[in-house]
Amino acid sequence: MNNENIVHKNSNDDFIGIAVGTISYRKGYDLLKAALWRLCNNGVLNLKVFCVGDILDNTIAENVPPNMVLMGGITNNQIYEKLVLADFFILCSRDEGLPLSILEAMQCKLPIFATSVGSIPDIITPDEEGVLFNPNEEEIYMILSNIAAHNFDLLKMGENSFRKYKQCYSLDIMLTQYVRIIKEVV
């Protein structure tokens, strides 16, 4: 798959985000939902987030704001299609290990907006490939408000994200690193 030619920005001022992960409290979808409701209530209507993942918490799936679309579980190919169409990736998890969804988003030239938990700060350099924040409604609301107000250079962050993916996380790089580690152990 050649992602060199992916271009994300729509021709209008609307922003499309994508969040990938099980729809649950642990993944912070309740926080994302509350922040998106605040955006709607404050008249910010140029941002929509597509949420991909199985629904584990039905209370999150109730009374969803119009700028939050619950996609449910979809195939890997469908996830890739959504990533390519998005303008940014957001992960609101309360805890994480090494989220593969971030690496997939980086592979698709997306800027990463993610909570500063688990290994995420090891992957994302703030203000380079994206922005890190704490898992709370206020910080998520501020991030989304700033995206909607064009306060981030999403294209530059996305290019930086893709560059870092190619330099650190591509299949060839990862295989080379695993072989090196195995040789050191043996």
MARTI-685447 format. One line per 10 residues: their letters; for each residue x, y, z of N, C-alpha, C, O. Coordinates in steps of 0.02 Angstrom, whole numbers, plus 50000, padded with zeros to 5 digits. Example, Ala and Ser with C-alpha at 12.3 -4.5 7.8 and 13.67 -1.06 7.14 Angstrom:
BEGIN
AS) 50660,49716,50390,50615,49775,50390,50660,49835,50390,50712,49834,50423 | 50642,49888,50354,50684,49947,50357,50645,50002,50394,50670,50057,50402
END
This chain:
BEGIN
MNNENIVHKN) 50042,49942,50000,50000,50000,50000,50044,50062,50000,50087,50070,50044 | 50034,50105,49951,50074,50165,49944,50034,50225,49970,49984,50244,49939 | 50055,50252,50026,50018,50307,50056,50051,50375,50043,50030,50425,50072 | 50102,50376,50000,50138,50439,49987,50092,50493,49960,50103,50552,49974 | 50040,50475,49922,49999,50525,49888,49934,50542,49924,49893,50578,49896 | 49925,50519,49985,49865,50535,50022,49865,50610,50038,49914,50637,50062 | 49808,50643,50025,49798,50713,50043,49732,50715,50080,49682,50689,50057 | 49732,50747,50138,49673,50743,50182,49625,50801,50181,49565,50790,50189 | 49648,50861,50172,49603,50917,50183,49548,50921,50132,49559,50921,50072 | 49487,50925,50159,49428,50935,50117,49432,51004,50085,49471,51047,50105
SNDDFIGIAV) 49391,51014,50034,49390,51079,50000,49350,51131,50039,49353,51190,50023 | 49314,51110,50090,49276,51157,50130,49307,51164,50199,49361,51137,50211 | 49274,51199,50243,49301,51210,50310,49280,51158,50361,49294,51166,50420 | 49249,51105,50340,49228,51052,50386,49287,51006,50401,49328,50991,50357 | 49290,50983,50463,49342,50937,50484,49312,50870,50502,49261,50866,50535 | 49345,50817,50479,49323,50749,50495,49378,50715,50536,49435,50711,50515 | 49357,50692,50595,49403,50655,50637,49383,50583,50640,49327,50565,50624 | 49430,50541,50662,49415,50471,50671,49445,50449,50737,49501,50467,50755 | 49407,50409,50773,49429,50377,50835,49418,50302,50826,49364,50281,50805 | 49469,50264,50842,49465,50191,50833,49478,50158,50900,49529,50171,50933
GTISYRKGYD) 49432,50115,50921,49439,50078,50983,49370,50060,51010,49320,50091,50992 | 49368,50011,51052,49305,49989,51081,49269,50048,51114,49300,50085,51153 | 49205,50056,51099,49166,50111,51128,49153,50094,51201,49109,50055,51217 | 49194,50124,51244,49191,50107,51315,49217,50165,51358,49248,50212,51332 | 49205,50159,51422,49231,50207,51471,49307,50209,51470,49337,50262,51470 | 49338,50151,51469,49412,50146,51469,49442,50184,51411,49495,50215,51418 | 49410,50181,51354,49435,50215,51294,49415,50289,51291,49432,50324,51243 | 49380,50313,51343,49365,50384,51348,49312,50411,51302,49307,50471,51291 | 49271,50366,51275,49219,50390,51229,49166,50432,51265,49133,50473,51233 | 49157,50421,51329,49110,50464,51367,49137,50535,51369,49098,50583,51365
LLKAALWRLC) 49202,50543,51375,49233,50610,51375,49228,50642,51307,49212,50702,51301 | 49241,50603,51255,49235,50629,51186,49163,50651,51172,49151,50704,51143 | 49116,50610,51193,49044,50625,51182,49026,50691,51217,48993,50733,51187 | 49047,50699,51279,49032,50761,51316,49063,50822,51283,49032,50874,51278 | 49126,50815,51260,49160,50870,51227,49125,50888,51161,49118,50947,51144 | 49103,50837,51124,49068,50850,51062,49001,50883,51073,48980,50926,51034 | 48966,50863,51126,48903,50897,51144,48916,50971,51158,48879,51015,51135 | 48970,50986,51195,48987,51056,51209,49000,51095,51145,48979,51152,51139 | 49035,51064,51098,49047,51098,51034,48981,51115,51001,48972,51172,50978 | 48936,51067,50997,48870,51079,50966,48833,51134,51002,48807,51180,50971
NNGVLNLKVF) 48832,51130,51068,48795,51179,51108,48825,51249,51102,48790,51299,51112 | 48889,51253,51084,48922,51318,51075,48924,51339,51001,48958,51387,50983 | 48886,51305,50959,48879,51324,50890,48936,51304,50844,48939,51328,50787 | 48981,51262,50867,49036,51238,50825,49011,51178,50787,49004,51123,50814 | 48997,51188,50723,48964,51137,50683,49007,51112,50625,48983,51074,50583 | 49071,51132,50623,49113,51113,50566,49160,51055,50581,49211,51047,50547 | 49144,51016,50632,49187,50960,50651,49143,50900,50668,49095,50905,50706 | 49162,50842,50641,49125,50780,50653,49177,50725,50666,49229,50723,50634 | 49162,50681,50715,49207,50626,50731,49171,50559,50719,49118,50546,50747 | 49201,50518,50676,49177,50450,50664,49212,50404,50714,49273,50401,50718
CVGDILDNTI) 49172,50367,50752,49198,50323,50804,49190,50250,50783,49134,50227,50772 | 49246,50216,50776,49247,50147,50750,49264,50100,50807,49316,50108,50840 | 49221,50051,50819,49234,50001,50869,49170,49971,50896,49116,50002,50892 | 49176,49911,50922,49118,49879,50952,49094,49919,51012,49135,49947,51049 | 49029,49921,51022,49000,49958,51078,48997,49913,51139,48959,49865,51140 | 49037,49929,51190,49037,49892,51253,48995,49928,51306,48970,49896,51352 | 48989,49993,51300,48952,50032,51349,48893,50065,51314,48901,50115,51279 | 48833,50037,51324,48773,50063,51291,48755,50133,51312,48722,50169,51274 | 48775,50154,51372,48759,50223,51393,48795,50274,51349,48770,50329,51339 | 48853,50256,51324,48889,50301,51279,48852,50306,51212,48852,50358,51180
AENVPPNMVL) 48821,50251,51191,48786,50249,51127,48718,50285,51130,48687,50295,51077 | 48695,50303,51189,48631,50338,51196,48642,50414,51190,48693,50440,51213 | 48593,50448,51160,48594,50521,51157,48660,50548,51130,48692,50591,51161 | 48680,50523,51073,48743,50543,51042,48734,50610,51006,48683,50620,50973 | 48782,50655,51013,48775,50720,50978,48778,50711,50902,48805,50661,50878 | 48751,50759,50865,48750,50753,50792,48820,50752,50760,48827,50732,50702 | 48870,50775,50795,48938,50777,50768,48980,50716,50789,49041,50716,50782 | 48946,50664,50814,48979,50601,50834,48942,50544,50799,48882,50535,50810 | 48978,50506,50758,48947,50452,50721,48977,50387,50745,49037,50374,50737 | 48935,50344,50775,48958,50278,50798,48953,50229,50740,48898,50213,50717
MGGITNNQIY) 49009,50206,50717,49012,50161,50659,49005,50088,50679,48989,50046,50637 | 49018,50071,50742,49019,50002,50763,49083,49969,50739,49129,50002,50715 | 49085,49903,50745,49142,49865,50721,49139,49859,50646,49088,49838,50618 | 49193,49876,50612,49197,49870,50539,49261,49834,50521,49305,49824,50563 | 49268,49815,50459,49326,49777,50437,49388,49822,50435,49383,49883,50435 | 49447,49791,50433,49509,49829,50428,49512,49872,50365,49536,49928,50366 | 49486,49845,50310,49485,49884,50248,49440,49946,50255,49457,49999,50230 | 49383,49938,50289,49338,49995,50299,49370,50046,50346,49362,50106,50337 | 49407,50022,50396,49442,50068,50441,49493,50109,50400,49497,50170,50408 | 49531,50075,50358,49580,50109,50316,49546,50162,50273,49572,50218,50266
EKLVLADFFI) 49489,50145,50243,49452,50193,50201,49432,50255,50242,49434,50310,50216 | 49411,50245,50304,49393,50302,50347,49454,50343,50366,49451,50404,50367 | 49510,50309,50381,49571,50345,50398,49594,50390,50341,49614,50448,50351 | 49590,50365,50280,49612,50403,50221,49568,50464,50210,49592,50515,50185 | 49504,50460,50228,49458,50516,50218,49460,50567,50275,49433,50622,50267 | 49490,50549,50331,49489,50593,50390,49541,50648,50385,49587,50645,50345 | 49531,50699,50427,49579,50754,50433,49623,50748,50495,49677,50776,50498 | 49599,50710,50545,49638,50700,50606,49615,50636,50641,49560,50611,50629 | 49658,50611,50684,49644,50551,50724,49643,50573,50797,49685,50613,50819 | 49594,50547,50835,49591,50564,50906,49582,50500,50947,49543,50456,50930
LCSRDEGLPL) 49620,50497,51002,49616,50440,51049,49610,50469,51119,49655,50505,51141 | 49556,50454,51153,49542,50485,51218,49549,50436,51276,49519,50447,51329 | 49586,50383,51268,49592,50329,51317,49616,50353,51385,49657,50397,51392 | 49588,50321,51436,49610,50333,51505,49674,50293,51520,49714,50313,51562 | 49683,50237,51486,49745,50198,51491,49756,50161,51426,49708,50144,51390 | 49818,50148,51411,49837,50115,51348,49903,50080,51358,49940,50092,51406 | 49918,50036,51311,49985,50009,51305,50016,50045,51246,50031,50104,51250 | 50026,50008,51192,50050,50036,51129,49993,50028,51079,49986,49975,51049 | 49953,50081,51069,49895,50075,51025,49914,50070,50951,49941,50117,50922 | 49898,50014,50922,49911,50005,50850,49871,50053,50808,49892,50071,50752
SILEAMQCKL) 49813,50074,50833,49772,50121,50794,49810,50186,50781,49800,50217,50729 | 49853,50207,50826,49893,50267,50814,49942,50254,50757,49951,50297,50714 | 49974,50196,50757,50022,50181,50703,49986,50177,50636,50012,50200,50586 | 49926,50149,50636,49886,50147,50574,49868,50217,50550,49870,50231,50490 | 49851,50260,50597,49834,50329,50579,49896,50366,50553,49891,50405,50506 | 49954,50355,50584,50016,50386,50561,50032,50362,50490,50055,50401,50448 | 50020,50298,50477,50032,50270,50410,49988,50305,50358,50007,50308,50299 | 49931,50331,50379,49885,50366,50333,49892,50442,50336,49846,50478,50317 | 49949,50466,50361,49965,50537,50362,49918,50579,50404,49903,50637,50387 | 49894,50552,50459,49849,50591,50502,49887,50621,50561,49931,50589,50590
PIFATSVGSI) 49870,50682,50578,49896,50710,50641,49862,50673,50699,49804,50654,50694 | 49898,50662,50752,49874,50622,50808,49860,50667,50868,49903,50703,50892 | 49799,50664,50892,49778,50698,50953,49761,50642,51002,49711,50607,50993 | 49801,50634,51054,49793,50575,51098,49810,50593,51170,49848,50639,51185 | 49780,50554,51214,49795,50562,51285,49866,50540,51300,49893,50495,51267 | 49896,50572,51348,49965,50560,51367,49967,50503,51418,49984,50513,51476 | 49950,50443,51395,49949,50384,51439,49987,50327,51405,49998,50327,51344 | 50008,50278,51445,50043,50220,51418,50104,50240,51377,50143,50283,51397 | 50112,50208,51320,50170,50220,51276,50158,50276,51226,50201,50290,51184 | 50101,50308,51229,50086,50360,51179,50138,50416,51180,50158,50438,51126
PDIITPDEEG) 50160,50441,51238,50212,50493,51236,50278,50470,51205,50319,50511,51185 | 50289,50405,51202,50349,50379,51169,50342,50381,51093,50392,50379,51057 | 50281,50384,51069,50268,50382,50997,50260,50452,50968,50286,50467,50914 | 50225,50495,51003,50205,50560,50977,50247,50615,51010,50249,50621,51071 | 50278,50656,50969,50313,50715,50994,50264,50773,50990,50241,50791,50936 | 50247,50803,51048,50198,50857,51048,50216,50913,51000,50274,50934,50995 | 50166,50937,50965,50170,50991,50916,50211,50973,50855,50226,51016,50813 | 50230,50910,50848,50263,50886,50788,50215,50842,50749,50190,50861,50695 | 50200,50782,50776,50154,50735,50744,50083,50745,50768,50036,50717,50739 | 50074,50784,50820,50008,50795,50848,50012,50829,50915,50059,50866,50929
VLFNPNEEEI) 49961,50817,50956,49957,50848,51022,49936,50796,51073,49892,50754,51060 | 49968,50798,51131,49950,50754,51187,49910,50794,51237,49921,50854,51247 | 49863,50760,51270,49821,50793,51320,49802,50743,51374,49812,50683,51366 | 49774,50767,51428,49752,50724,51483,49681,50699,51468,49643,50733,51434 | 49665,50640,51494,49598,50613,51480,49544,50647,51522,49521,50620,51573 | 49524,50706,51501,49468,50740,51533,49430,50781,51481,49457,50801,51430 | 49367,50793,51496,49323,50826,51449,49348,50895,51428,49345,50912,51370 | 49372,50934,51475,49393,51003,51460,49450,51004,51409,49448,51043,51362 | 49500,50961,51419,49557,50961,51372,49536,50935,51303,49561,50960,51252 | 49492,50886,51301,49468,50861,51237,49428,50915,51202,49435,50926,51142
YMILSNIAAH) 49385,50950,51239,49347,51005,51211,49393,51058,51182,49381,51083,51127 | 49445,51076,51218,49492,51127,51195,49528,51105,51131,49537,51144,51085 | 49549,51042,51129,49582,51015,51069,49535,51020,51009,49554,51046,50957 | 49474,50995,51018,49425,50996,50963,49408,51068,50942,49401,51082,50882 | 49401,51113,50990,49387,51183,50974,49444,51213,50933,49431,51250,50886 | 49505,51198,50951,49563,51224,50915,49568,51194,50845,49589,51229,50798 | 49550,51131,50838,49549,51102,50770,49497,51139,50728,49511,51159,50672 | 49436,51146,50755,49382,51179,50719,49398,51251,50701,49374,51278,50651 | 49440,51284,50743,49458,51354,50731,49521,51361,50688,49548,51416,50680 | 49544,51305,50659,49604,51306,50616,49667,51327,50652,49711,51357,50622
NFDLLKMGEN) 49672,51311,50717,49730,51331,50756,49788,51282,50753,49839,51293,50785 | 49780,51227,50717,49834,51179,50708,49848,51172,50633,49802,51178,50592 | 49910,51160,50616,49928,51146,50547,49922,51070,50538,49971,51033,50544 | 49861,51048,50523,49848,50976,50519,49888,50942,50464,49911,50886,50473 | 49896,50976,50407,49934,50946,50352,50007,50935,50371,50035,50883,50357 | 50037,50985,50403,50107,50978,50424,50114,50923,50476,50159,50881,50472 | 50070,50923,50525,50072,50870,50577,50063,50801,50545,50096,50753,50565 | 50018,50797,50496,50007,50733,50462,50068,50711,50423,50085,50651,50424 | 50102,50757,50390,50164,50740,50355,50218,50717,50404,50253,50668,50392 | 50223,50753,50460,50272,50733,50512,50255,50664,50540,50300,50624,50553
SFRKYKQCYS) 50191,50652,50548,50168,50587,50574,50188,50531,50526,50213,50479,50548 | 50176,50541,50462,50193,50491,50412,50269,50481,50408,50292,50424,50403 | 50306,50535,50411,50379,50530,50410,50404,50489,50469,50448,50446,50462 | 50377,50503,50528,50399,50465,50587,50379,50391,50581,50417,50347,50600 | 50320,50379,50554,50299,50310,50542,50350,50274,50498,50372,50219,50515 | 50368,50305,50442,50415,50273,50396,50484,50263,50428,50516,50212,50416 | 50505,50311,50469,50572,50307,50500,50575,50259,50559,50628,50231,50573 | 50519,50250,50594,50522,50212,50657,50476,50150,50660,50492,50103,50696 | 50421,50150,50623,50370,50098,50634,50349,50060,50572,50304,50018,50576 | 50380,50072,50515,50361,50035,50455,50379,49961,50464,50419,49944,50508
LDIMLTQYVR) 50350,49919,50423,50363,49847,50428,50437,49832,50422,50464,49792,50461 | 50471,49862,50373,50542,49849,50364,50583,49870,50425,50628,49833,50447 | 50569,49928,50452,50605,49952,50511,50592,49906,50571,50638,49887,50606 | 50529,49888,50581,50512,49845,50639,50545,49777,50632,50571,49750,50681 | 50544,49748,50572,50576,49683,50562,50651,49687,50575,50680,49643,50607 | 50682,49739,50550,50754,49748,50561,50769,49752,50636,50818,49722,50660 | 50729,49789,50673,50739,49796,50745,50728,49730,50782,50766,49713,50827 | 50676,49693,50763,50664,49628,50794,50721,49579,50781,50742,49543,50826 | 50746,49579,50720,50803,49535,50703,50864,49553,50744,50899,49510,50770 | 50877,49619,50751,50933,49642,50791,50927,49619,50864,50975,49596,50894
IIKEVV) 50867,49625,50892,50855,49604,50961,50865,49529,50969,50896,49506,51016 | 50838,49491,50922,50844,49418,50925,50917,49398,50920,50939,49353,50956 | 50955,49430,50877,51027,49413,50870,51065,49428,50934,51111,49392,50953 | 51045,49483,50969,51078,49500,51032,51063,49448,51086,51106,49434,51128 | 51004,49421,51085,50984,49372,51136,51016,49304,51124,51035,49269,51171 | 51022,49286,51060,51049,49220,51042,51122,49220,51044,51153,49169,51030
END
